[in-house]
């Protein structure tokens, strides 16, 4: 469908909703782990790092009794501790175990898959190039699976500079929430410099990141402006906004409806709306209400992939199907990677 050419001074007439958008299975699981731990053990429940990168979600869990920390020194002896969806390094995991906390690992299983692959290949003598953003907790967690032999590359310039000790056994791993197109470009640069590099059998970028970016690729050319609901710290939300802008559609990211600015829509008849994988649907509904106040008359959902993925909870928080009772918590539940 060609880009709409609105006349000056018009207000938004139609909202087009991306499909899929919002929560993914890993985010659903992480939030449910904290909520079930609170229900079972009572407040406070300590969570290392924001459970997911969304201000609304974090504040809601704080109100229910979750305490978010960055350092294990801030967790009292005997406390229940949840690792965030982004995963943690081996050092953090081992220190938490040493301190005897009751641990629930909310690491997204797709991140854990990367951790497992790193551990397996490291035992076979591989070094790694990790495509990702410096300082992101997922990157720190994955790189922290090894004490050496894993090198971060953020762009193609980094690929040209990186200096692994050997190249006979070299593998690529990727942060799960990157731009699909950017990651493909960096991977191509790695392949050009290191032709024998081992790539994942399936790409590390998660299905939800891929699906939301694919939906924006369909949506962006059909609208005059695109709004992404997501917090500034959310990598996958930032990538959605960048993707729309790269496609030539003005795009803005907002944490909530209060951040919308009326002038963004002064010459827009059709507004696209999506949400990052850590943004709840209630925030999307608030944005729709605000756009209706600005003149939007209709809402239409785009066709898209229906996501049915669901990840299991840690054993200590599962419901026994026979009795309906929660299974007793283990002191040290299994943790990925």
Buried (B, 14 or more C-beta within 10 A) or exposed (E): EEEBEBEEEBBBBBBBBBBBBBBBBBBBBBBBBBBBBBEBBEEBBBBBBBBBBBBBBBEBBEEBBBBBBEEBEEBEEEBBBBBBBBBBBBEBBEBBEEBEBBBBBBBBBBBBBBBBBBBEBBEEEBBBBBBBBEEBBBBBBBBBBBEEBBBBBBEBEBBEEBEBEEEEBBBBBBBBBBBBBBBBBBBEBBBEBBEEBBBBEEBBBBBBBBBBBBBBBBBBBBBBBBBBBBBEBBBBBBBBBBBBBBBEBBBBBBBBBEEBEEEBBBBBBBBBBBBBBBBBEEBBEBBBEBBBEBBBEEBEEBEBBEBEBEBEBBEBBEEEEEEEEBBEBEEEBEBBB
